[in-house]
Amino acid sequence: MQKKLRAGIVGATGMVGQRFATLLENHPFFEVTALAASPRSANQTYESAVEGRWKMNTPIPEYAKKMVIIDASDVEKLKSLCDFVFCAVDMKKDEIRALEETYAKAELPVVSNNSAHRGTPDVPMVIPEINDEHLAIIDAQKKRLGTKRGFIAVKPNCSIQCYVPMLSALRKYEPYEVVVTTYQAISGAGKTLINGPK
């Protein structure tokens, strides 16, 4: 079997970071080797940092419980432990852009769950099954950033991911109208219809 890539989760204590932690447990291609978050969570074990605010229906993955959280601004430490990072931080957009570019310029590739770089012309926004050819723009991004292997790639808005694959499969039938309803104000805030706004 091929060696697993070492993955870091930046923003690991938030809801999306928690989801990454659960999805990457026993992953066939990735091994989580670093968890990073804000300075207030740094130097705590993951179990301690998320105590009382674990949002997932499944328990904290065993591999993550005793991992010590790294300050997300410690790029060199993350670079020494990871081949790339998944980024899901809760910050202002300009701060996210700056942080992700700092990682990329340090030759640490970033796969971002954030929206901050979705409008950056040389950052691909990819649903791999549909538009993997957009990854070709990374060469232009590397030239702009002056990197050899560092880059940023982003995923699209969460609701788009749900229905665009289906619509892509239906394109040959030329659908002319689509009605989509989302509840992002609920799910995006880590709420459910049971514990959400009244």
Backbone as CSV, one residue per row, in Angstrom:
resi,resn,N_x,N_y,N_z,CA_x,CA_y,CA_z,C_x,C_y,C_z
1,MET,0.831,-1.200,0.000,0.000,0.000,0.000,0.868,1.253,0.000
2,GLN,0.427,2.245,-0.735,1.125,3.526,-0.833,1.116,4.238,0.522
3,LYS,2.211,4.967,0.802,2.331,5.703,2.059,1.252,6.787,2.134
4,LYS,0.640,6.927,3.304,-0.396,7.948,3.482,0.215,9.339,3.546
5,LEU,-0.525,10.326,3.018,-0.113,11.714,3.130,-0.413,12.211,4.537
6,ARG,0.490,13.007,5.083,0.319,13.567,6.428,-0.528,14.837,6.326
7,ALA,-1.687,14.802,6.952,-2.633,15.923,6.860,-2.748,16.649,8.185
8,GLY,-2.856,17.977,8.097,-3.160,18.784,9.270,-4.565,19.343,9.133
9,ILE,-5.217,19.570,10.256,-6.532,20.217,10.266,-6.362,21.546,10.986
10,VAL,-6.547,22.639,10.263,-6.435,23.978,10.832,-7.850,24.488,11.107
11,GLY,-8.104,24.895,12.339,-9.475,25.202,12.756,-10.128,23.938,13.291
12,ALA,-9.317,23.077,13.890,-9.760,21.731,14.283,-10.823,21.709,15.371
13,THR,-10.921,22.763,16.175,-11.876,22.743,17.290,-13.271,23.201,16.900
14,GLY,-13.410,23.864,15.763,-14.727,24.322,15.309,-15.551,23.188,14.741
15,MET,-16.799,23.490,14.383,-17.698,22.440,13.903,-17.169,21.763,12.635
16,VAL,-16.694,22.546,11.678,-16.189,21.952,10.433,-14.898,21.190,10.705
17,GLY,-14.041,21.738,11.557,-12.831,21.022,11.934,-13.139,19.697,12.615
18,GLN,-14.169,19.683,13.453,-14.597,18.439,14.098,-15.062,17.425,13.050
19,ARG,-15.779,17.911,12.049,-16.230,17.014,10.982,-15.028,16.442,10.236
20,PHE,-14.037,17.298,9.939,-12.813,16.791,9.304,-12.193,15.700,10.159
21,ALA,-12.107,15.935,11.471,-11.482,14.958,12.373,-12.190,13.610,12.301
22,THR,-13.516,13.625,12.222,-14.244,12.357,12.161,-14.122,11.705,10.784
23,LEU,-14.186,12.505,9.716,-14.109,11.944,8.362,-12.730,11.356,8.057
24,LEU,-11.703,11.897,8.682,-10.345,11.433,8.382,-9.891,10.275,9.259
25,GLU,-10.730,9.862,10.189,-10.386,8.714,11.032,-10.298,7.460,10.163
26,ASN,-9.183,6.757,10.248,-8.946,5.531,9.467,-9.059,5.758,7.957
27,HIS,-8.685,6.937,7.506,-8.778,7.249,6.073,-7.725,6.459,5.295
28,PRO,-8.066,5.953,4.111,-7.098,5.144,3.364,-5.927,5.940,2.772
29,PHE,-6.076,7.254,2.587,-5.035,8.039,1.923,-4.348,9.063,2.827
30,PHE,-5.005,9.452,3.915,-4.480,10.517,4.766,-4.349,10.051,6.213
31,GLU,-3.292,10.534,6.864,-3.127,10.334,8.304,-3.042,11.713,8.943
32,VAL,-3.909,11.995,9.899,-3.879,13.296,10.566,-2.700,13.316,11.525
33,THR,-1.772,14.245,11.249,-0.555,14.339,12.060,-0.466,15.643,12.841
34,ALA,-1.420,16.552,12.620,-1.422,17.816,13.367,-2.825,18.387,13.423
35,LEU,-3.154,18.955,14.572,-4.412,19.684,14.766,-4.028,21.094,15.200
36,ALA,-4.604,22.085,14.547,-4.266,23.472,14.863,-5.523,24.284,15.079
37,ALA,-5.403,25.317,15.900,-6.544,26.183,16.197,-6.013,27.518,16.723
38,SER,-6.910,28.301,17.304,-6.539,29.626,17.801,-5.639,29.504,19.032
39,PRO,-4.962,30.604,19.400,-4.081,30.567,20.577,-4.786,30.125,21.857
40,ARG,-6.097,30.392,21.979,-6.778,30.006,23.227,-6.915,28.484,23.364
41,SER,-6.831,27.753,22.241,-6.883,26.291,22.294,-5.507,25.656,22.230
42,ALA,-4.507,26.419,21.793,-3.160,25.873,21.620,-2.604,25.329,22.935
43,ASN,-1.833,24.264,22.799,-1.150,23.588,23.915,-2.085,22.777,24.805
44,GLN,-3.346,22.675,24.432,-4.275,21.775,25.123,-4.402,20.494,24.305
45,THR,-4.822,19.427,24.957,-5.174,18.245,24.171,-6.474,18.548,23.435
46,TYR,-6.673,17.866,22.331,-7.893,18.083,21.546,-9.131,17.792,22.384
47,GLU,-9.084,16.706,23.137,-10.199,16.310,23.996,-10.563,17.427,24.971
48,SER,-9.554,18.049,25.547,-9.781,19.131,26.501,-10.317,20.380,25.794
49,ALA,-9.773,20.687,24.630,-10.159,21.912,23.918,-11.602,21.890,23.431
50,VAL,-12.117,20.703,23.098,-13.498,20.624,22.586,-14.496,20.173,23.656
51,GLU,-14.027,20.013,24.881,-14.913,19.573,25.957,-16.097,20.533,26.108
52,GLY,-17.294,19.987,26.096,-18.509,20.776,26.246,-18.983,21.442,24.959
53,ARG,-18.223,21.285,23.877,-18.657,21.880,22.608,-18.443,20.958,21.418
54,TRP,-18.380,19.665,21.681,-18.290,18.674,20.609,-19.648,18.568,19.936
55,LYS,-19.722,18.832,18.632,-21.000,18.916,17.908,-21.387,17.648,17.161
56,MET,-20.459,16.726,16.993,-20.729,15.547,16.175,-21.564,14.524,16.941
57,ASN,-22.272,13.674,16.192,-23.065,12.605,16.809,-22.205,11.423,17.227
58,THR,-21.006,11.343,16.665,-20.077,10.271,17.013,-19.064,10.808,18.017
59,PRO,-18.428,9.925,18.783,-17.449,10.387,19.780,-16.210,10.993,19.117
60,ILE,-15.440,11.716,19.908,-14.157,12.243,19.427,-13.304,11.053,18.981
61,PRO,-12.736,11.105,17.785,-11.896,9.984,17.338,-10.752,9.720,18.310
62,GLU,-10.482,8.457,18.538,-9.436,8.073,19.493,-8.089,8.672,19.120
63,TYR,-7.766,8.691,17.815,-6.462,9.189,17.399,-6.255,10.652,17.799
64,ALA,-7.355,11.410,17.890,-7.269,12.860,18.098,-7.278,13.268,19.563
65,LYS,-7.838,12.445,20.419,-8.087,12.851,21.808,-6.878,13.443,22.508
66,LYS,-5.749,12.801,22.433,-4.566,13.230,23.185,-3.598,14.064,22.350
67,MET,-3.952,14.343,21.093,-3.087,15.212,20.282,-3.100,16.614,20.870
68,VAL,-1.940,17.232,20.938,-1.831,18.591,21.476,-2.017,19.577,20.335
69,ILE,-2.885,20.546,20.544,-3.228,21.515,19.506,-2.093,22.528,19.328
70,ILE,-1.806,22.794,18.067,-0.771,23.757,17.683,-1.453,25.086,17.380
71,ASP,-0.795,26.170,17.698,-1.289,27.494,17.313,-1.283,27.570,15.782
72,ALA,-2.403,27.935,15.196,-2.539,27.974,13.739,-1.552,28.924,13.077
73,SER,-1.026,29.864,13.826,-0.053,30.801,13.250,1.365,30.232,13.217
74,ASP,1.573,29.063,13.812,2.903,28.445,13.834,3.103,27.630,12.557
75,VAL,3.327,28.339,11.477,3.409,27.728,10.152,4.567,26.736,10.060
76,GLU,5.711,27.093,10.620,6.871,26.210,10.527,6.628,24.881,11.234
77,LYS,5.963,24.926,12.372,5.645,23.685,13.101,4.713,22.812,12.263
78,LEU,3.670,23.435,11.687,2.753,22.672,10.850,3.469,22.093,9.635
79,LYS,4.317,22.900,9.035,5.063,22.450,7.855,5.935,21.242,8.190
80,SER,6.502,21.212,9.399,7.374,20.100,9.792,6.589,18.809,10.028
81,LEU,5.294,18.940,10.307,4.477,17.769,10.652,3.560,17.291,9.534
82,CYS,3.327,18.139,8.507,2.284,17.845,7.520,2.798,17.951,6.086
83,ASP,2.168,17.187,5.211,2.395,17.333,3.767,1.468,18.394,3.188
84,PHE,0.313,18.595,3.834,-0.653,19.621,3.430,-1.630,19.813,4.577
85,VAL,-2.462,20.864,4.484,-3.467,21.092,5.525,-4.859,21.271,4.924
86,PHE,-5.845,20.816,5.666,-7.240,21.182,5.441,-7.497,22.395,6.328
87,CYS,-8.058,23.457,5.771,-8.251,24.678,6.547,-9.735,24.985,6.702
88,ALA,-10.162,25.141,7.945,-11.569,25.428,8.260,-11.638,26.392,9.435
89,VAL,-10.950,27.520,9.310,-10.885,28.467,10.419,-12.087,29.411,10.426
90,ASP,-12.369,29.940,11.599,-13.443,30.915,11.772,-12.790,32.262,12.061
91,MET,-12.522,33.014,10.985,-11.843,34.305,11.091,-12.449,35.247,10.052
92,LYS,-12.028,36.499,10.083,-12.436,37.438,9.046,-11.792,37.021,7.730
93,LYS,-12.489,37.319,6.621,-12.012,36.849,5.318,-10.606,37.322,4.980
94,ASP,-10.284,38.580,5.278,-8.943,39.061,4.946,-7.886,38.336,5.779
95,GLU,-8.233,37.963,7.016,-7.312,37.208,7.863,-7.129,35.784,7.337
96,ILE,-8.213,35.191,6.864,-8.131,33.843,6.291,-7.257,33.856,5.044
97,ARG,-7.500,34.830,4.160,-6.681,34.919,2.945,-5.197,35.033,3.288
98,ALA,-4.890,35.887,4.259,-3.493,36.081,4.656,-2.905,34.801,5.244
99,LEU,-3.646,34.120,6.109,-3.153,32.894,6.734,-2.912,31.809,5.693
100,GLU,-3.897,31.613,4.811,-3.760,30.553,3.808,-2.611,30.849,2.845
101,GLU,-2.419,32.106,2.487,-1.292,32.443,1.611,0.034,32.262,2.335
102,THR,0.054,32.504,3.642,1.278,32.270,4.416,1.652,30.798,4.376
103,TYR,0.666,29.921,4.557,0.929,28.478,4.455,1.458,28.133,3.066
104,ALA,0.756,28.598,2.032,1.151,28.268,0.657,2.561,28.764,0.365
105,LYS,2.874,29.996,0.797,4.216,30.546,0.548,5.295,29.785,1.323
106,ALA,4.905,29.112,2.383,5.833,28.270,3.140,5.922,26.867,2.529
107,GLU,5.333,26.696,1.336,5.330,25.424,0.593,4.477,24.351,1.265
108,LEU,3.425,24.791,1.959,2.474,23.873,2.581,1.135,24.018,1.855
109,PRO,0.778,23.078,0.990,-0.478,23.194,0.248,-1.684,23.259,1.186
110,VAL,-2.694,24.016,0.738,-3.906,24.258,1.525,-5.124,23.806,0.734
111,VAL,-5.931,22.942,1.341,-7.246,22.603,0.805,-8.235,23.282,1.741
112,SER,-8.887,24.326,1.233,-9.661,25.208,2.107,-11.158,24.944,2.044
113,ASN,-11.746,24.932,3.209,-13.199,24.840,3.334,-13.813,26.240,3.442
114,ASN,-12.967,27.260,3.524,-13.408,28.638,3.721,-13.815,29.291,2.404
115,SER,-14.580,30.360,2.516,-15.030,31.079,1.324,-14.093,32.201,0.911
116,ALA,-13.106,32.518,1.728,-12.284,33.714,1.522,-11.598,33.768,0.160
117,HIS,-11.148,32.633,-0.356,-10.427,32.616,-1.636,-11.303,32.159,-2.806
118,ARG,-12.602,32.040,-2.603,-13.451,31.575,-3.704,-13.499,32.561,-4.868
119,GLY,-13.192,33.818,-4.604,-13.190,34.811,-5.677,-11.799,35.157,-6.184
120,THR,-10.766,34.497,-5.662,-9.404,34.771,-6.103,-9.201,34.096,-7.460
121,PRO,-8.876,34.872,-8.509,-8.877,34.328,-9.875,-8.007,33.097,-10.110
122,ASP,-6.866,32.991,-9.419,-5.993,31.842,-9.692,-6.102,30.738,-8.636
123,VAL,-7.155,30.780,-7.834,-7.416,29.711,-6.857,-8.572,28.858,-7.377
124,PRO,-8.309,27.584,-7.675,-9.386,26.746,-8.221,-10.441,26.410,-7.174
125,MET,-11.711,26.450,-7.601,-12.829,26.028,-6.764,-13.357,24.757,-7.419
126,VAL,-13.178,23.635,-6.749,-13.291,22.354,-7.430,-14.294,21.403,-6.780
127,ILE,-15.122,20.799,-7.623,-15.826,19.555,-7.298,-15.154,18.525,-8.201
128,PRO,-14.275,17.684,-7.657,-13.404,16.857,-8.498,-14.113,16.044,-9.572
129,GLU,-15.309,15.556,-9.275,-16.021,14.732,-10.262,-16.524,15.551,-11.446
130,ILE,-16.519,16.882,-11.310,-17.127,17.736,-12.331,-16.118,18.630,-13.037
131,ASN,-15.226,19.278,-12.304,-14.362,20.271,-12.942,-12.904,20.163,-12.499
132,ASP,-12.384,18.942,-12.450,-10.995,18.770,-12.028,-10.009,19.495,-12.939
133,GLU,-10.421,19.826,-14.153,-9.527,20.557,-15.056,-9.189,21.954,-14.534
134,HIS,-10.000,22.474,-13.612,-9.724,23.789,-13.033,-8.448,23.792,-12.188
135,LEU,-7.979,22.613,-11.803,-6.745,22.535,-11.026,-5.541,23.056,-11.815
136,ALA,-5.662,23.128,-13.130,-4.558,23.605,-13.969,-4.167,25.049,-13.643
137,ILE,-5.104,25.822,-13.079,-4.814,27.226,-12.749,-3.804,27.353,-11.607
138,ILE,-3.566,26.252,-10.894,-2.601,26.272,-9.786,-1.216,26.699,-10.267
139,ASP,-0.849,26.351,-11.503,0.463,26.767,-12.015,0.595,28.288,-12.010
140,ALA,-0.463,28.982,-12.416,-0.444,30.456,-12.407,-0.367,30.979,-10.974
141,GLN,-1.081,30.325,-10.069,-1.054,30.740,-8.661,0.352,30.584,-8.077
142,LYS,1.003,29.460,-8.387,2.360,29.239,-7.884,3.318,30.315,-8.389
143,LYS,3.141,30.731,-9.625,3.989,31.805,-10.155,3.751,33.094,-9.376
144,ARG,2.481,33.413,-9.109,2.167,34.631,-8.350,2.745,34.577,-6.945
145,LEU,2.630,33.412,-6.304,3.093,33.269,-4.926,4.593,33.006,-4.834
146,GLY,5.208,32.606,-5.938,6.633,32.278,-5.928,6.925,30.966,-5.243
147,THR,6.041,29.969,-5.456,6.189,28.679,-4.774,6.468,27.552,-5.761
148,LYS,7.003,26.459,-5.208,7.221,25.254,-6.006,6.092,24.244,-5.784
149,ARG,5.700,24.070,-4.513,4.628,23.104,-4.223,3.480,23.713,-3.415
150,GLY,3.662,24.879,-2.872,2.616,25.522,-2.081,1.531,26.130,-2.954
151,PHE,0.294,25.893,-2.591,-0.850,26.444,-3.323,-2.082,26.387,-2.435
152,ILE,-3.167,26.989,-2.918,-4.466,26.947,-2.244,-5.498,26.450,-3.242
153,ALA,-6.329,25.530,-2.823,-7.498,25.102,-3.597,-8.686,25.159,-2.654
154,VAL,-9.853,25.538,-3.168,-11.034,25.661,-2.313,-12.170,24.787,-2.816
155,LYS,-13.068,24.504,-1.914,-14.296,23.812,-2.279,-15.397,24.845,-2.440
156,PRO,-16.433,24.528,-3.198,-17.525,25.485,-3.352,-18.420,25.530,-2.125
157,ASN,-19.365,26.431,-2.170,-20.394,26.555,-1.142,-21.026,25.188,-0.880
158,CYS,-21.347,24.925,0.378,-21.843,23.594,0.761,-23.129,23.195,0.050
159,SER,-24.026,24.124,-0.162,-25.280,23.733,-0.816,-25.051,23.387,-2.286
160,ILE,-24.157,24.119,-2.949,-23.868,23.844,-4.359,-23.344,22.420,-4.529
161,GLN,-22.509,21.975,-3.608,-21.949,20.624,-3.695,-23.036,19.564,-3.740
162,CYS,-24.171,19.850,-3.127,-25.241,18.851,-3.040,-25.981,18.670,-4.350
163,TYR,-26.268,19.758,-5.044,-27.109,19.612,-6.231,-26.394,19.754,-7.566
164,VAL,-25.210,20.359,-7.590,-24.506,20.505,-8.860,-24.105,19.152,-9.461
165,PRO,-23.646,18.169,-8.684,-23.341,16.876,-9.303,-24.549,16.270,-10.031
166,MET,-25.719,16.372,-9.416,-26.923,15.843,-10.059,-27.243,16.626,-11.328
167,LEU,-27.166,17.960,-11.241,-27.462,18.789,-12.418,-26.452,18.542,-13.527
168,SER,-25.212,18.308,-13.151,-24.190,18.017,-14.150,-24.545,16.746,-14.931
169,ALA,-25.045,15.743,-14.220,-25.445,14.497,-14.879,-26.655,14.704,-15.792
170,LEU,-27.461,15.716,-15.498,-28.680,15.973,-16.287,-28.482,16.982,-17.413
171,ARG,-27.290,17.531,-17.580,-27.068,18.606,-18.553,-27.533,18.253,-19.962
172,LYS,-27.316,17.013,-20.363,-27.688,16.645,-21.738,-29.192,16.749,-21.977
173,TYR,-29.969,16.755,-20.900,-31.430,16.886,-21.038,-31.876,18.350,-21.011
174,GLU,-30.923,19.260,-20.858,-31.146,20.698,-20.890,-32.260,21.170,-19.948
175,PRO,-32.098,20.910,-18.642,-33.104,21.423,-17.693,-33.152,22.949,-17.773
176,TYR,-34.318,23.499,-17.653,-34.463,24.957,-17.794,-34.862,25.634,-16.492
177,GLU,-35.183,24.870,-15.474,-35.546,25.473,-14.197,-35.197,24.528,-13.066
178,VAL,-34.649,25.100,-12.012,-34.297,24.321,-10.821,-34.770,25.095,-9.607
179,VAL,-35.416,24.429,-8.679,-35.838,25.054,-7.429,-35.025,24.415,-6.306
180,VAL,-34.302,25.259,-5.582,-33.429,24.775,-4.513,-33.790,25.504,-3.224
181,THR,-33.915,24.754,-2.148,-34.147,25.339,-0.832,-33.029,24.877,0.090
182,THR,-32.376,25.814,0.775,-31.325,25.435,1.713,-31.651,25.996,3.091
183,TYR,-31.046,25.398,4.087,-31.231,25.836,5.471,-29.874,26.179,6.079
184,GLN,-29.074,26.943,5.341,-27.711,27.221,5.778,-27.662,28.068,7.042
185,ALA,-28.649,28.895,7.268,-28.648,29.705,8.488,-28.732,28.809,9.721
186,ILE,-29.248,27.617,9.526,-29.307,26.642,10.614,-28.009,25.837,10.643
187,SER,-27.754,25.062,9.600,-26.624,24.133,9.625,-25.291,24.849,9.652
188,GLY,-25.167,25.973,8.967,-23.902,26.693,8.922,-23.473,27.232,10.265
189,ALA,-24.410,27.386,11.173,-24.086,27.874,12.514,-23.931,26.726,13.508
190,GLY,-23.961,25.499,13.003,-23.817,24.350,13.882,-25.087,24.007,14.628
191,LYS,-26.201,24.536,14.153,-27.488,24.273,14.799,-28.242,23.199,14.029
192,THR,-29.310,22.734,14.627,-30.248,21.845,13.944,-31.617,22.484,14.050
193,LEU,-32.607,21.904,13.396,-33.950,22.452,13.485,-34.518,22.267,14.899
194,ILE,-33.886,21.388,15.668,-34.353,21.182,17.044,-33.755,22.244,17.978
195,ASN,-32.447,22.498,17.853,-31.816,23.446,18.786,-31.510,24.795,18.138
196,GLY,-32.053,25.063,16.961,-31.803,26.304,16.239,-32.614,27.472,16.758
197,PRO,-32.562,28.595,16.031,-33.296,29.787,16.461,-34.793,29.514,16.574
198,LYS,-35.423,30.113,17.541,-36.877,29.928,17.735,-37.648,31.010,17.024
